[in-house]
Amino acid sequence: MSGVLLPTAFHVRTAEHNPGNAWLRRGAYTLPAHFGDPHYEALAARFSSVLADVSSLEDMRVEGVGADSLLAAACGPGARTLGVGHVRAVHWSAEGGGLRGVGTLLRDAENAFVLRSPDADIGWFAPHAPRFDASIRDATAERGLLLLAGPFAPAVFAAAGLEQAAAFEPDELIRQDWSGIPVALSREPRLNATLIACGAEDGVIVFDRLLRAGRALGLRLAGQQALELLQLEAGIALPNLDFKPARANVASEPLPASLGLLPPNGKAQALTGVEFDCDDAHPFAPLFHEGVEAGHTLRSAYSPALRRAIALAQIDPKFAAPGTLLRLGETKNADSEVKARVVPLPFL
């Protein structure tokens, strides 16, 4: 993506519902930070349903007879066996082993894929594509992308006339005509959510249809702060927020295992959750166990569902067992230290 700040396909509508003019930049796009209270929006995803604009996720189209070979070389052999109309979580690494990116691979046709990621790393894939007889195209601006989450989401889909979206397998990609508008549906099981992709030109109509269908069911809009809190509670580490992707070809950090993408080994820290005994967030802070540095936190936030502050953490495996008590920082006055407890992921 370029350095220009862009509106999403739904910006006209999200701006109408954003009286506080609260915006965040994610990638090349401006997205609502919240629609009044991000904590309330996150709770709505637990007890009713929320609709969020997630169009800043980048879509890289990979096409050609060698598309599967290119993706298999970068993301592992599973790309070759991914069936048409199916989806798979993937990651890719530098030659030194450091994690370059993480995302979802969708197979549209025999020789056509979409790699969807918060940072699709297009500049790295593109130079290699000709060697595999494949082509790369940034298709992000061609579509809008919404996320519908929560226990009432199936009822919202049914009210909107999208009954097929209420129940399909987590690895399925469904394309259908929705009263004259083509849409593509895929699951985000970690958030109990469905992604709805549509052409950019159809964004306002799709947004209005879903919001109108959910009106009687308590559907709320959710901004980025609520969405990122839900991702934190789900134990999802995000590139450029929790970790800096390895962009040098020989980079050895961060290891995929240290971010929960592979089982930890002797070299890798374990990705865990920690709960604090307070309401204050403590991002990117050292953690100690009986005076020994055990690791450090990543993103941290107050969780209204858990009624306490939480954080993702990278911890030495010998201190990563659930229930292990840690302290934030190391001072001579132990009573003044913030206490933390290791918990398994996801938090909820």
C-alpha positions in Angstrom: 0.0 0.0 0.0 1.1 3.6 -0.6 1.7 6.2 2.1 -1.6 8.0 1.2 -4.3 7.8 3.9 -7.5 6.2 2.3 -11.1 5.9 3.3 -12.7 2.5 3.3 -15.7 1.5 1.2 -17.9 2.1 4.3 -16.4 5.4 5.4 -19.5 7.4 4.4 -21.6 5.4 6.8 -19.1 4.9 9.7 -18.5 8.7 9.7 -22.2 9.3 10.2 -22.2 7.1 13.3 -18.9 8.6 14.7 -20.0 12.0 16.2 -16.9 12.1 18.3 -14.7 12.0 15.1 -12.6 9.3 16.7 -10.3 7.7 14.1 -7.3 5.5 13.9 -4.9 4.8 11.1 -4.3 1.1 10.3 -2.1 0.5 7.3 -3.2 2.9 4.5 -6.7 3.3 5.9 -8.5 5.5 8.4 -11.0 3.5 10.6 -13.3 4.4 13.5 -11.5 4.1 16.8 -14.8 3.7 18.6 -18.4 4.8 18.4 -18.6 6.2 21.9 -17.3 3.5 24.3 -15.0 0.8 23.2 -15.5 -1.3 26.3 -19.2 -1.4 25.8 -18.7 -2.3 22.1 -16.4 -5.2 23.1 -19.0 -6.4 25.7 -21.6 -6.3 23.0 -19.6 -8.9 21.0 -19.9 -11.2 24.0 -23.6 -10.8 24.7 -25.3 -9.6 21.4 -23.6 -8.7 18.2 -21.3 -6.1 16.6 -20.4 -5.0 13.1 -16.9 -3.7 12.4 -15.1 -2.3 9.4 -12.0 -4.4 8.9 -11.1 -3.2 5.4 -7.5 -2.3 6.5 -6.7 -6.0 6.2 -4.7 -6.3 3.0 -5.7 -8.6 0.2 -2.9 -9.8 -2.0 -4.1 -11.7 -5.1 -1.8 -14.5 -6.3 -2.7 -15.9 -9.7 -1.1 -18.1 -12.4 -0.1 -21.8 -12.9 2.6 -21.4 -10.3 0.6 -19.6 -7.7 0.4 -22.7 -5.4 4.1 -23.3 -5.8 5.0 -19.7 -4.8 2.7 -19.9 -1.8 3.9 -23.3 -0.8 7.5 -22.1 -0.9 6.7 -19.2 1.4 3.9 -20.5 3.6 4.4 -24.2 3.7 3.2 -27.2 1.6 -0.3 -26.9 2.9 -0.9 -24.2 0.3 -0.8 -26.8 -2.5 -3.4 -29.0 -0.8 -5.8 -26.2 0.1 -9.0 -26.9 -1.8 -10.9 -24.5 -4.0 -13.4 -22.6 -1.8 -11.4 -23.2 1.4 -9.4 -21.1 3.8 -6.3 -21.7 5.9 -4.3 -19.8 8.5 -0.7 -19.3 7.3 2.5 -17.6 8.2 5.8 -17.0 6.4 9.3 -16.4 7.6 12.7 -14.9 6.6 15.6 -17.2 5.7 16.9 -16.6 9.2 13.7 -17.9 10.7 12.2 -14.6 11.9 8.5 -14.2 11.3 7.7 -11.9 8.3 4.0 -12.2 8.4 0.8 -14.0 9.4 -2.6 -14.2 7.7 -5.2 -16.2 6.0 -5.0 -17.9 2.6 -8.2 -18.2 0.6 -8.3 -20.3 -2.6 -10.7 -18.8 -5.2 -9.9 -21.1 -8.1 -7.4 -23.7 -9.2 -4.8 -21.0 -9.9 -6.1 -18.1 -7.9 -5.5 -17.3 -4.2 -6.0 -14.3 -1.9 -3.5 -13.9 1.0 -5.2 -11.7 3.6 -3.2 -10.1 6.4 -2.8 -7.0 8.5 0.5 -6.6 6.6 0.6 -8.8 3.4 4.3 -8.1 2.7 3.6 -7.6 -0.9 7.0 -6.1 -1.6 8.6 -9.3 -0.6 6.3 -11.7 -2.6 6.2 -9.7 -5.8 9.9 -10.0 -6.9 9.7 -13.8 -6.5 6.4 -14.3 -8.4 7.9 -14.4 -12.0 10.2 -17.3 -11.1 7.1 -19.3 -10.2 5.1 -18.2 -13.2 2.7 -16.3 -11.0 1.5 -12.7 -10.7 0.9 -10.6 -7.6 -1.7 -7.8 -7.3 -2.7 -5.7 -4.3 -6.5 -6.1 -4.4 -7.3 -4.3 -1.0 -8.9 -1.2 -2.5 -11.1 -3.3 -4.8 -13.3 -4.5 -1.9 -14.8 -3.6 1.4 -14.5 -6.0 4.4 -16.9 -6.2 7.4 -16.8 -8.4 10.5 -20.0 -9.5 12.2 -19.4 -11.2 15.6 -21.4 -12.3 18.6 -24.0 -14.8 19.7 -26.8 -13.0 17.8 -24.9 -12.8 14.6 -26.7 -15.8 13.0 -30.0 -14.1 13.7 -28.7 -10.9 12.0 -27.7 -12.9 9.0 -31.1 -14.7 8.9 -32.9 -11.3 9.1 -30.7 -10.0 6.3 -31.5 -13.0 4.0 -28.1 -14.5 4.3 -29.1 -17.7 6.1 -26.1 -19.5 4.5 -23.8 -17.4 6.6 -25.3 -18.5 9.9 -23.7 -22.0 9.7 -20.8 -23.0 7.6 -17.5 -24.7 8.3 -14.5 -22.6 9.6 -12.4 -23.5 6.6 -15.1 -22.7 4.0 -15.1 -19.8 1.6 -18.7 -19.1 0.4 -19.5 -16.9 -2.6 -23.1 -16.0 -3.3 -25.4 -13.4 -4.9 -27.1 -11.4 -2.2 -30.1 -9.8 -4.0 -27.9 -8.7 -6.9 -24.7 -8.0 -4.9 -21.9 -10.6 -5.0 -20.5 -11.2 -1.5 -17.8 -13.6 -0.1 -18.1 -15.1 3.4 -15.4 -16.6 5.5 -15.1 -17.4 9.2 -12.8 -16.0 11.8 -13.4 -18.8 14.4 -11.0 -17.2 17.1 -13.4 -14.3 17.3 -16.6 -16.3 16.7 -17.0 -14.0 13.7 -17.8 -14.0 10.0 -16.1 -11.8 7.4 -18.2 -10.3 4.7 -16.3 -9.1 1.6 -18.0 -7.1 -1.2 -17.0 -4.9 -4.1 -16.0 -1.4 -3.0 -18.8 0.1 -5.1 -21.3 -2.0 -3.1 -20.0 -1.1 0.3 -22.7 1.3 1.4 -25.5 -1.0 0.3 -24.0 -4.0 2.2 -23.4 -1.9 5.3 -27.0 -0.6 5.3 -28.5 -4.0 4.7 -26.7 -5.5 7.7 -27.3 -2.6 10.0 -31.0 -2.5 9.1 -31.3 -6.3 9.6 -29.7 -6.1 13.0 -31.6 -3.1 14.3 -34.2 -5.1 16.2 -31.6 -7.5 17.4 -29.4 -5.0 19.3 -26.6 -5.0 16.7 -24.0 -2.3 17.5 -21.1 -0.9 15.6 -17.6 -1.6 17.0 -14.5 0.4 16.3 -10.8 -0.7 16.1 -10.2 -0.3 19.9 -13.0 -2.8 20.7 -11.9 -5.1 17.9 -8.3 -5.1 19.0 -9.4 -5.8 22.6 -11.4 -8.8 21.4 -8.3 -10.0 19.5 -6.2 -9.6 22.7 -8.8 -11.6 24.7 -8.6 -14.2 22.0 -4.8 -14.4 22.3 -4.1 -13.1 18.8 -0.7 -11.4 18.4 -0.9 -8.6 15.8 2.0 -7.5 13.5 3.0 -3.9 14.0 1.1 -3.8 17.3 2.4 -6.7 19.3 5.6 -7.4 17.3 7.6 -5.9 14.5 7.7 -8.3 11.5 11.1 -9.6 10.4 11.8 -7.7 7.2 15.5 -8.5 6.8 16.0 -11.7 4.8 18.4 -13.1 7.4 16.4 -11.9 10.5 16.1 -14.5 13.2 13.5 -12.7 15.4 10.7 -12.9 16.2 10.5 -16.6 16.1 7.0 -17.9 15.0 7.0 -20.2 18.1 7.4 -17.2 20.4 4.1 -15.7 19.0 2.1 -18.9 19.4 2.3 -20.1 15.8 4.4 -23.1 16.5 5.1 -25.1 19.7 7.8 -23.5 21.8 11.3 -25.1 21.5 14.6 -24.6 23.3 15.2 -21.2 21.6 11.7 -19.7 21.8 9.7 -18.0 24.5 6.2 -19.1 25.0 3.2 -16.9 24.2 1.0 -16.8 27.2 -1.6 -14.6 28.8 -1.1 -12.7 32.1 -3.8 -11.2 34.3 -2.8 -8.3 36.6 -4.2 -7.6 40.1 -5.2 -4.1 39.0 -7.1 -2.3 36.3 -4.1 -0.5 34.8 -2.7 -1.8 31.5 1.1 -2.5 31.4 2.2 -3.0 27.8 5.8 -4.0 26.8 7.0 -4.2 30.4 9.5 -6.8 31.9 8.2 -9.6 34.1 10.1 -11.2 36.9 9.8 -14.5 38.9 11.5 -14.4 42.3 14.0 -11.8 41.1 14.8 -13.6 37.8 13.6 -12.0 34.5 11.0 -14.3 33.1 9.9 -12.4 30.0 7.9 -9.3 29.0 4.4 -8.3 28.1 3.2 -7.3 24.7 -0.1 -5.4 24.2 -2.1 -4.8 27.4 -5.5 -3.4 28.1 -8.3 -3.4 30.6 -10.8 -6.2 29.8 -14.4 -5.3 30.8 -15.4 -9.0 30.4 -12.7 -10.1 32.9 -12.9 -6.9 35.0 -9.1 -6.6 35.2 -6.1 -5.7 33.1 -4.6 -8.4 30.9 -1.7 -8.7 28.5 -0.2 -11.0 26.0 3.3 -12.0 27.2 6.4 -13.8 25.9 7.7 -15.9 28.8 10.6 -18.3 29.3 8.9 -21.8 29.1 10.0 -22.7 32.5 8.0 -19.9 34.0 5.0 -20.2 31.6 2.9 -22.8 33.4 -0.7 -21.5 34.1 -0.9 -20.2 37.7 2.7 -19.1 37.9 2.9 -15.8 39.9 5.1 -13.0 38.4 5.8 -9.4 39.2 5.9 -6.5 36.9 9.4 -4.9 37.2 11.8 -5.5 40.0 12.1 -3.0 42.9 13.3 -3.3 46.5 9.8 -2.7 47.8 8.0 -5.8 46.8 4.7 -4.5 48.2 4.6 -1.8 45.6 5.1 -4.1 42.6 2.2 -5.1 40.3 1.5 -8.8 40.6 0.6 -10.9 37.6 -0.5 -14.5 37.1 0.1 -16.6 34.0 -3.1 -17.9 32.4 -3.7 -20.0 29.3 -4.8 -18.5 26.0 -7.3 -17.5 24.9 -8.4 -15.5 27.9 -12.1 -16.0 26.9 
